[in-house]
Amino acid sequence: MHMYPESLTNNTNNNSKINLVYLHPHFTLSGGAGSVVLESASRLNLDKYNVWILCIRANSEFKSKYSTLSFIEIGGPLSSSPLFWFTFPWVQYKIHRALNRLSPKIIFPNVLPANWWAFIYKLFHKGVFCLWYCHEPSAFIHFSKWIASIPNPLIRIGAKVLNPFLKGIDLFLVSKGPDHVVGNSIFSKKLFEKIYHKHIADYIYPGIDLNYFLPKKAKKRYLFIVSRLTKFKNVDIAIETMTKIKHKEYQLIIGGEGEEKNNLIALSKKLNLSDRIHFIGRVLFKDLPRLYAEAKLVLFISQDEPFGMVPVEALACGTPVIGADSGGLKETIEDNYNGILLDVLTPENLANTIDGLLADSDRYNFLQNNTRKTAEKFRWEQHVEKLEQILDDLTCLHSQTLPTSSAGEKRTFEKKR
């Protein structure tokens, strides 16, 4: 694999710019943290930064859409594969080799295992600043319910056996690796502090392109869910709700893939809902605005989500959201202002809420009129402005601080601010 085009490596010699490397596991699925990385990186001031994206693999659709970005792919199995973890030392070696070639001043990981890549590299390169954008503490390490949800019994047992070891590694690396941590919401910031017993000062909400996610005047008679189909998204509750709502003319459209998809399809058949529930599979990014905008309501009923891009995208498209009263969702959905938050998440309660809203056009219109107003607060411009301020502070600190080899002498960004 030709990892370093000549035009790319020549840029590392441009001393007037800051070499910044984003690290992310892979870009093979739309949405999520990967979307935040690409949208954020593509909007940085390229007069100030040389920006690279270091990953295992990036599909052609992402390279085409973000053609201004330079992707460095190390190859190998994806992090979702058990084989990846068996070959982790070799992967880490390739990460070190790639970063050494790029000579970064700042490394910027997001989610596991990219944060581990960066933290391990930082242990051996004290002069490089590590900024971690923490979407949440690694879920399958710190939350037993995630381990319990692994469908493959052998992998589930292995995860349980290895959990104390992985948790120890994670706690150690987080204590030594990042110079500065930024949460993606107030909720994720508090969750980080609870798990790692360290204070972090900053959070930056992910952004949204309000020129892309636009409302439409006409609404159709369907409710919309788009997510990874796992147990924690509570899609089964939405399916059961469809047996209870009085507005039988409404359909439920479910977008996304995941290990629970077959079980959810089976549930809809068991409940004789196959004609009212439609699984449309993976939703292309280009189709999202239309699906959001034409939906009467968007359901986002997973609990304790750190942030959630779906609710903000739905609001930008003029569609109220019904969600669980937990997690970062409470920072985007204001109950009875732009949506409804449920403190009791049952099919009966969800059905009553949907029916009540569909039957009350004045209340619905009030919520809808406030959707776009809320979305205006989550522009990508605001995200990048705050991010660049943090990067500028890091760069200033870098010029004032000599690297140290002793962990005890390490001066962190938090202490200098």
C-alpha positions as CSV (number, residue, x, y, z in Angstrom):
1,M,0.0,0.0,0.0
2,H,1.3,3.4,-1.0
3,M,0.6,5.3,2.2
4,Y,2.3,8.6,1.7
5,P,1.8,10.5,-1.6
6,E,4.7,12.8,-2.3
7,S,2.5,15.8,-2.2
8,L,1.3,14.9,1.2
9,T,4.7,14.2,2.8
10,N,6.1,17.5,1.4
11,N,3.7,19.4,3.6
12,T,5.3,18.1,6.8
13,N,8.2,20.4,6.0
14,N,6.0,23.5,6.0
15,N,7.0,24.9,9.4
16,S,4.5,27.7,9.2
17,K,1.7,25.3,9.7
18,I,0.8,23.0,12.6
19,N,0.8,19.3,11.9
20,L,-2.4,17.8,13.2
21,V,-3.4,14.2,12.9
22,Y,-6.9,12.9,13.6
23,L,-6.9,9.2,14.6
24,H,-10.1,7.1,14.1
25,P,-10.6,3.4,13.8
26,H,-12.1,3.3,10.3
27,F,-14.6,5.0,7.9
28,T,-16.8,2.3,6.6
29,L,-20.2,3.3,8.1
30,S,-22.0,6.6,7.9
31,G,-22.8,8.7,11.0
32,G,-21.5,8.5,14.5
33,A,-18.1,9.7,15.7
34,G,-16.6,9.1,12.2
35,S,-18.9,11.8,10.8
36,V,-17.8,14.2,13.5
37,V,-14.1,13.6,12.7
38,L,-14.6,14.2,9.0
39,E,-16.9,17.2,9.3
40,S,-14.6,18.8,11.9
41,A,-11.4,18.1,10.0
42,S,-12.7,19.4,6.7
43,R,-13.6,22.8,8.3
44,L,-10.4,23.6,10.0
45,N,-8.4,26.5,8.8
46,L,-5.9,25.0,6.3
47,D,-3.8,28.1,6.4
48,K,-2.9,27.2,10.0
49,Y,-3.0,23.4,10.0
50,N,-1.7,20.4,8.0
51,V,-4.4,17.9,8.6
52,W,-4.3,14.1,8.2
53,I,-6.8,11.4,9.0
54,L,-5.0,8.2,10.2
55,C,-7.2,5.1,10.2
56,I,-7.3,1.4,9.3
57,R,-9.5,1.9,6.2
58,A,-11.6,4.6,4.5
59,N,-14.2,3.6,1.9
60,S,-14.1,5.5,-1.4
61,E,-17.4,7.3,-0.7
62,F,-15.8,9.1,2.2
63,K,-12.7,9.9,0.3
64,S,-14.8,11.3,-2.5
65,K,-17.0,13.4,-0.3
66,Y,-14.1,14.7,1.8
67,S,-11.7,15.1,-1.1
68,T,-9.8,18.0,0.6
69,L,-8.7,15.6,3.4
70,S,-5.6,13.4,3.3
71,F,-6.4,9.9,4.5
72,I,-3.6,7.6,5.7
73,E,-4.7,4.0,5.8
74,I,-2.6,1.4,7.7
75,G,-4.7,-1.6,6.5
76,G,-5.6,-4.8,8.3
77,P,-8.7,-6.1,10.0
78,L,-11.2,-3.6,11.3
79,S,-11.5,-3.0,15.1
80,S,-14.8,-4.7,15.2
81,S,-13.1,-8.0,14.3
82,P,-11.5,-10.2,17.1
83,L,-8.5,-10.6,14.8
84,F,-7.8,-6.9,15.2
85,W,-7.2,-7.3,18.9
86,F,-5.0,-10.4,18.4
87,T,-2.8,-8.3,16.1
88,F,-2.9,-5.1,18.2
89,P,0.9,-4.9,18.7
90,W,1.4,-5.0,14.9
91,V,-1.3,-2.4,14.4
92,Q,0.3,-0.2,17.1
93,Y,3.7,-0.5,15.3
94,K,2.1,0.7,12.1
95,I,0.5,3.6,13.9
96,H,3.8,4.6,15.4
97,R,5.5,4.4,12.0
98,A,2.8,6.5,10.3
99,L,2.9,9.2,13.0
100,N,6.7,9.3,13.0
101,R,6.5,10.0,9.2
102,L,4.0,12.8,9.7
103,S,5.8,14.5,12.6
104,P,2.6,15.7,14.3
105,K,2.6,18.5,16.8
106,I,-0.9,17.5,18.0
107,I,-2.6,14.1,17.8
108,F,-6.3,14.1,18.1
109,P,-8.1,10.7,18.7
110,N,-11.8,10.2,19.2
111,V,-13.1,6.7,20.1
112,L,-11.5,3.4,21.0
113,P,-9.1,2.0,19.8
114,A,-7.9,5.2,18.3
115,N,-7.5,6.8,21.7
116,W,-5.3,3.9,22.8
117,W,-3.2,4.3,19.7
118,A,-2.6,7.9,20.6
119,F,-2.1,7.4,24.3
120,I,0.5,4.7,23.7
121,Y,2.3,6.8,21.1
122,K,2.3,9.7,23.6
123,L,4.0,7.6,26.2
124,F,7.1,7.4,23.9
125,H,6.8,10.9,22.4
126,K,6.4,13.4,25.3
127,G,6.8,16.4,23.0
128,V,3.7,15.6,21.1
129,F,0.4,17.0,22.5
130,C,-2.5,14.6,22.7
131,L,-6.0,16.1,22.6
132,W,-8.8,13.5,23.2
133,Y,-12.3,14.3,22.0
134,C,-14.2,11.9,24.3
135,H,-17.6,10.8,23.1
136,E,-17.9,8.5,26.1
137,P,-15.7,6.2,28.2
138,S,-15.1,3.0,26.2
139,A,-18.6,1.4,26.6
140,F,-17.7,-2.3,26.2
141,I,-15.0,-1.9,28.9
142,H,-16.7,0.1,31.5
143,F,-20.4,-0.9,31.2
144,S,-21.3,-4.5,31.9
145,K,-24.6,-4.3,29.9
146,W,-22.6,-3.8,26.7
147,I,-20.6,-7.0,27.3
148,A,-23.9,-8.9,28.2
149,S,-25.3,-7.8,24.8
150,I,-22.6,-9.4,22.7
151,P,-24.5,-12.0,20.6
152,N,-21.6,-14.4,20.0
153,P,-21.3,-16.4,23.3
154,L,-17.6,-17.2,22.9
155,I,-16.8,-13.5,22.3
156,R,-19.1,-12.5,25.2
157,I,-17.3,-15.0,27.6
158,G,-13.9,-13.8,26.4
159,A,-14.9,-10.2,26.9
160,K,-16.0,-10.9,30.5
161,V,-12.7,-12.8,31.3
162,L,-10.6,-10.0,29.8
163,N,-12.6,-7.1,31.2
164,P,-10.5,-6.5,34.4
165,F,-7.3,-6.5,32.3
166,L,-8.8,-4.2,29.6
167,K,-10.2,-1.9,32.3
168,G,-6.8,-1.7,33.9
169,I,-5.1,-0.8,30.6
170,D,-7.7,1.8,29.9
171,L,-7.5,3.5,33.3
172,F,-3.7,3.6,33.0
173,L,-3.6,5.0,29.5
174,V,-6.1,7.7,30.2
175,S,-4.1,8.7,33.3
176,K,-0.9,9.0,31.2
177,G,-1.8,9.7,27.6
178,P,-4.0,12.8,26.9
179,D,-2.8,16.3,27.7
180,H,-6.3,17.6,27.4
181,V,-9.7,16.0,27.2
182,V,-12.8,17.5,25.7
183,G,-16.3,15.9,26.1
184,N,-18.9,15.9,23.4
185,S,-21.6,17.0,25.8
186,I,-22.1,17.9,29.5
187,F,-23.3,14.4,30.1
188,S,-20.2,12.8,28.6
189,K,-18.0,15.2,30.5
190,K,-19.7,14.1,33.8
191,L,-19.5,10.4,32.7
192,F,-15.8,10.8,32.1
193,E,-15.2,12.3,35.5
194,K,-17.2,9.5,37.1
195,I,-15.2,6.8,35.4
196,Y,-11.7,8.3,35.4
197,H,-11.9,10.5,38.5
198,K,-10.4,13.4,36.6
199,H,-11.9,16.8,36.0
200,I,-12.2,18.1,32.5
201,A,-13.0,21.7,31.8
202,D,-14.3,21.7,28.2
203,Y,-17.0,20.2,26.1
204,I,-17.8,20.8,22.5
205,Y,-21.1,19.7,20.9
206,P,-20.8,18.1,17.5
207,G,-22.1,20.3,14.7
208,I,-24.6,20.1,11.9
209,D,-24.8,21.5,8.4
210,L,-27.9,23.6,8.3
211,N,-27.6,24.1,4.6
212,Y,-27.9,20.3,4.1
213,F,-30.5,19.3,6.7
214,L,-33.5,21.4,5.7
215,P,-37.2,21.2,6.5
216,K,-40.0,20.4,4.1
217,K,-43.6,21.7,4.2
218,A,-45.2,18.3,3.5
219,K,-45.3,15.7,6.2
220,K,-46.1,12.0,5.6
221,R,-47.8,9.5,7.8
222,Y,-44.8,7.7,9.3
223,L,-42.6,7.7,12.3
224,F,-38.9,7.4,11.8
225,I,-36.0,5.7,13.6
226,V,-32.4,5.6,12.4
227,S,-29.7,4.0,14.5
228,R,-27.5,1.0,14.9
229,L,-29.8,-1.9,15.7
230,T,-28.6,-3.0,19.1
231,K,-30.4,-3.9,22.2
232,F,-29.6,-0.5,23.8
233,K,-31.5,1.5,21.1
234,N,-34.8,0.1,22.4
235,V,-36.2,-0.3,18.9
236,D,-38.3,-3.3,20.2
237,I,-40.2,-0.8,22.4
238,A,-41.1,1.2,19.3
239,I,-42.2,-1.9,17.5
240,E,-44.5,-2.9,20.4
241,T,-45.8,0.6,20.5
242,M,-47.2,0.2,17.0
243,T,-49.7,-2.4,18.3
244,K,-51.0,0.2,20.8
245,I,-51.3,3.5,19.0
246,K,-54.7,4.6,17.9
247,H,-53.5,6.2,14.7
248,K,-53.3,3.0,12.7
249,E,-52.7,4.9,9.5
250,Y,-49.1,5.7,10.6
251,Q,-46.2,3.5,9.5
252,L,-42.9,3.0,11.3
253,I,-39.7,3.3,9.2
254,I,-36.6,1.8,10.7
255,G,-33.2,2.6,9.2
256,G,-29.9,1.0,10.1
257,E,-28.2,-2.3,10.5
258,G,-27.0,-4.3,13.5
259,E,-26.9,-7.6,15.3
260,E,-30.5,-7.2,16.5
261,K,-32.0,-6.6,13.1
262,N,-33.2,-10.2,12.5
263,N,-34.7,-10.3,16.0
264,L,-36.6,-7.1,15.4
265,I,-37.9,-8.3,12.1
266,A,-39.1,-11.4,13.8
267,L,-40.8,-9.4,16.5
268,S,-42.7,-7.3,13.9
269,K,-43.9,-10.4,12.2
270,K,-44.9,-12.0,15.5
271,L,-47.0,-8.9,16.2
272,N,-48.5,-8.9,12.7
273,L,-47.0,-5.6,11.9
274,S,-45.1,-6.4,8.7
275,D,-47.4,-4.2,6.7
276,R,-46.8,-1.2,9.0
277,I,-43.2,-1.5,9.9
278,H,-40.5,-1.2,7.2
279,F,-36.8,-2.0,7.7
280,I,-34.9,-0.1,5.0
281,G,-31.4,-1.1,6.0
282,R,-28.4,1.2,5.8
283,V,-29.5,4.8,5.1
284,L,-27.2,6.7,2.8
285,F,-26.3,10.2,4.0
286,K,-27.9,11.8,1.0
287,D,-31.2,10.2,1.9
288,L,-31.3,11.4,5.5
289,P,-32.6,14.9,5.1
290,R,-35.7,13.7,3.2
291,L,-36.4,10.9,5.6
292,Y,-36.2,13.3,8.6
293,A,-38.1,16.1,6.9
294,E,-41.0,14.0,5.7
295,A,-41.5,12.1,9.0
296,K,-44.2,13.3,11.4
297,L,-42.0,12.4,14.3
298,V,-38.5,11.0,15.0
299,L,-38.1,8.5,17.8
300,F,-34.8,8.4,19.7
301,I,-35.5,6.2,22.7
302,S,-32.2,4.8,23.6
303,Q,-31.1,5.7,27.1
304,D,-28.0,7.5,28.4
305,E,-26.7,8.4,24.9
306,P,-23.7,10.8,25.3
307,F,-25.1,13.2,22.7
308,G,-26.8,11.8,19.6
309,M,-26.6,13.4,16.2
310,V,-30.0,12.0,15.1
311,P,-32.1,14.3,17.3
312,V,-30.2,17.4,16.1
313,E,-30.5,16.4,12.4
314,A,-34.2,15.8,12.9
315,L,-34.7,19.2,14.5
316,A,-32.9,20.9,11.6
317,C,-35.3,19.2,9.2
318,G,-38.3,20.6,11.2
319,T,-39.3,17.3,12.9
320,P,-40.1,17.1,16.6
321,V,-38.4,14.3,18.5
322,I,-39.7,11.9,21.2
323,G,-37.0,10.5,23.3
324,A,-35.9,9.1,26.6
325,D,-35.4,11.6,29.4
326,S,-31.7,10.7,29.9
327,G,-28.2,11.3,28.8
328,G,-27.1,14.0,26.4
329,L,-30.5,14.1,24.8
330,K,-31.6,16.4,27.5
331,E,-29.1,19.0,26.1
332,T,-30.8,19.0,22.7
333,I,-34.5,18.1,23.3
334,E,-36.4,20.4,25.6
335,D,-39.5,18.8,26.9
336,N,-42.7,20.3,25.4
337,Y,-40.6,22.9,23.5
338,N,-39.1,21.0,20.5
339,G,-40.0,17.5,21.4
340,I,-41.1,15.3,24.3
341,L,-38.9,13.5,26.8
342,L,-40.2,10.3,28.5
343,D,-39.2,9.4,32.0
344,V,-41.1,6.2,31.8
345,L,-40.2,4.3,28.7
346,T,-42.8,1.7,28.0
347,P,-44.8,0.8,24.8
348,E,-48.0,2.1,26.6
349,N,-46.5,5.4,27.6
350,L,-44.9,5.9,24.2
351,A,-48.1,5.1,22.4
352,N,-50.1,7.6,24.5
353,T,-47.5,10.3,23.9
354,I,-47.6,9.7,20.1
355,D,-51.4,9.6,20.0
356,G,-51.7,12.7,22.1
357,L,-49.4,14.7,19.9
358,L,-50.9,13.5,16.6
359,A,-54.4,14.4,17.8
360,D,-53.4,17.9,19.0
361,S,-52.3,20.0,15.9
362,D,-51.7,23.2,17.9
363,R,-49.3,21.4,20.3
364,Y,-47.6,19.7,17.4
365,N,-47.2,23.0,15.5
366,F,-45.7,24.7,18.5
367,L,-43.1,22.0,18.8
368,Q,-42.4,22.0,15.1
369,N,-41.9,25.8,15.1
370,N,-39.1,25.5,17.7
371,T,-37.2,22.7,16.0
372,R,-35.1,24.8,13.6
373,K,-34.5,27.4,16.3
374,T,-32.8,24.7,18.5
375,A,-30.7,23.3,15.6
376,E,-29.3,26.8,14.9
377,K,-27.3,26.4,18.2
378,F,-25.4,23.4,16.8
379,R,-23.7,24.9,13.7
380,W,-20.4,23.4,12.7
381,E,-19.0,26.9,12.7
382,Q,-19.4,27.0,16.5
383,H,-17.8,23.6,16.9
384,V,-14.8,24.5,14.9
385,E,-14.4,28.0,16.5
386,K,-14.1,26.4,19.9
387,L,-11.9,23.6,18.7
388,E,-9.5,26.0,17.0
389,Q,-9.3,28.0,20.2
390,I,-8.2,24.9,22.1
391,L,-5.8,23.9,19.4
392,D,-4.3,27.4,19.5
393,D,-3.9,27.2,23.3
394,L,-2.2,23.8,22.9
395,T,0.1,25.2,20.3
396,C,1.0,28.1,22.5
397,L,1.7,25.8,25.4
398,H,3.8,23.6,23.1
399,S,6.1,26.5,22.3
400,Q,6.5,27.3,26.0
401,T,7.1,23.8,27.4
402,L,10.0,21.5,26.9
403,P,9.3,17.8,26.6
404,T,9.9,15.8,29.8
405,S,10.7,12.1,30.1
406,S,9.3,11.7,33.6
407,A,5.6,11.1,34.0
408,G,5.8,12.9,37.3
409,E,7.1,16.0,35.7
410,K,4.6,16.1,32.9
411,R,2.8,19.4,32.7
412,T,-0.8,18.9,31.5
413,F,-2.8,21.4,29.6
414,E,-5.4,21.6,32.4
415,K,-2.8,22.8,34.8
416,K,-1.6,25.6,32.5
417,R,-5.1,26.9,31.7
